[in-house]
């Protein structure tokens, strides 16, 4: 039987009242946690390929099994597409991603984004697009700081630049992301994805199967 994904259950009804203070705090401070050695090693291997590529780069953060990474390689025919996830188990499910024409322009990397984003920003990667598809929304009110837009790494998302796209099955998540971008001086657009659109991640497929509305935020950070 197919797994049925539950809708978001949250004790938070609107944009978090502490979101602005969180965003302004992190925009004015630096995240100084030391880069883990394994993260540096993973980044260095990818950096070699980025340098050799010398073309546009697309980043697929929280890529899971990498299904979206392959899809994005089809959408961006002139780019090197890099999918990053912290789970070796999820990445190992995509054993054939290097096969075929699309796979030759894809990299799947196991790394901690808390380190990887900082290293990529420092290296001034030529990102044209950055996708954050269905991150853990951390829907409890007390977990604002664990959401990407409410945490210390939000400035690194801005620093990476490119055309940012965030998707979620929790509208409040993308609404908060939009508010965070506004505080940082960036404009964005939110829309609901059509019910009939083709899913590009396993999560998206599960959400569609349970008739959950899917939300998309887009912002040009170039």
N, C-alpha and C positions, 0 to 999 in steps of 0.2 A: 504494500500500500504506500502511495506517495506521502511524503511528509507534508503536513499542512502548517504553514507558518501563521503564528498568532499575530494579531494586530498589536500595535504598541499600547502598553498600559502604563500610564504615567500619573503621578500625583501633582504634576505641574500643568497649569491650564493656559498660561500665556508666556510671552518672552520673559525669561528669568530676570528678576529685578536687580540682580547683581552682575548681569552681563556687561554693561557698560564699564563698570569699575574693573572687572576682570580684563577686558580688552585694553583699556587705557593703561592699566598696570603693566601688562606684558609688552605693549608697544613702547614703553619707556624704560624697560629693563632688558637685560641680556640673559639668555638661558645658558648657564655656565656648567652644567653637568658634563663631566669628562666624556669624550667619545669612547665607547667600548672598543677594545682591540678587534673583536670579531666584526664589528660594524665597519671599522676602518678598512680591514682586509677585504670585506665584501665590496665596499665602495671602490677601493683601489682597482679591483678586477673589472668593475663596470666602467670606471673612468678610462681605462685603457681603450675599451671599445668605443666609448663616446668620442675620445680624442681621434681615433682612427676614422670614425664615421664622418666627422666634420660636416654634419648636416643637421637638420631639425631633429629635435628629440621630444617624444611624448612620454609622459610619466603616468602610470596607472597605479596609484597608491591603494593599499589594502586590496590587492588584486585577487586574493583567495587562490583558487585553482588555476587562474590565468586564462579563463575563458574570455573574459573581457579584453585581455591583452591581445589575444589573437584577433578578436573582432576589430579592435582599434587599429591594428596593423593593416587590416583591409580598408579601413576608412582613411588612413593617413599613409598613402602609398610612397611618399618621399621621406618618411621619418623612421628613425630607430625608436621602437616602442619598448619601454622598460616597465615591467610589472614588479612591484615590491610587496612582499607580505612577510610577516614575522613567523608564520607557521610552516615549518618544513613538511609537516604532514599534508597540508593543503597543497603546497607546491608540488609534492611528489606525485600527486594524482594526475598531473599533466606531463606524462612521460614523453609524449610525442610532439611537444610544442615546437621543436626545432625542425620538424619535418615539413617539407613543402616550401613554397615561395614565401608565404607569410611568416613562417617560423624563422626564416633566415634574417628577418628584421626585428626579431623579438628577443628580449632577455627576461628571464624570470629570476628574481633575486630574493634570497632570504636575508632580511635585515630589519632592524628596529628603525622605524621612521623617525623616532625622536633623534636619532643620530644621522640617518641617511639624508633627511631633508636639509639639515644644517650643512652637511658636507657638500651636497649638490648646490646649495645656494652659494657657499663659499667658492665653489669651482665655477660659478657663473654658467651653469648649463644653459644651452640655447633652447629652452623649453618653448614650444609653440602651444602645447596643450597640457593641462594637468587635470586628471580625473580622480575624484574620490567618490567611488560608487558604493553606496550602502554601507557606510561605516557604522560601527556600534553606536547607537544614538545615546546610550547612557541616559535613559529617560527619567530616572529618579531626580527629583528636585535638587537633592544634595550632591549630585554628580556633575554639575555644570563644568567644573574644572577638568573633567575627563573628556569632554567634547572637544573636537579639534578647534572650534572657534572660541571656546571658553578657556583654553589652556595656554601654556607657555610657548607652544610651538606655532600658534597662529601667525606671528610675524614671519616665520620661515615660509609659510604658504604664500604670503604676500611677496617675500623676497624672491621666490622661485619664478614668479611671473607667469606669463603665458595666458591662454584662455582657460579659465578654471570652470570645471563642471562638477557639481556635487549632486548626488541623488539620494533620496531617502523615502521610506514609506511613512515617515512621521513629518507632517507638514511643518510642525513647530521647529524641527531641527533646521530645515532650510530657511525658515523665517528668521531664526536666531542668527544663522550664518549671514543672512543678508544684512541684519542690523549691525553685526560685527564689522562687515565690510564697509558699511556706511560710516561707522565711527572712524575707520581707517582711511576714509576718503575715496572709497571705491564703490562704483555703481554695479548693480546686478539685476537680473530678471529671474523671476520664478514662474514656472508654469507646470501644469499637470501633464504628465505623459499620456498619450492616447492609450486607451485600453487595448487596442489591437496592435500596438507596436511590438516588434520582435525583441524578446528579452536577450540581454547580452551577458547576464550573470546568473548563476544558480539561484541567488537570492531573489532576483527580479522575477524569475520564473515561478518561484514559490509564492511570492506576493501576488502575482497575477492570478495564480490558481485559487487564491482565497479572496479575489476581488478587492484587494486593497489598492487604493489610489496611490500612485507613485509621483513623486515631486522632483523637479529638476531646477537647480539654480545654475545660472551661467553668468560669468563676470570676466571681462577682459582686463587682465592684470598687466598687460604689456606696457 
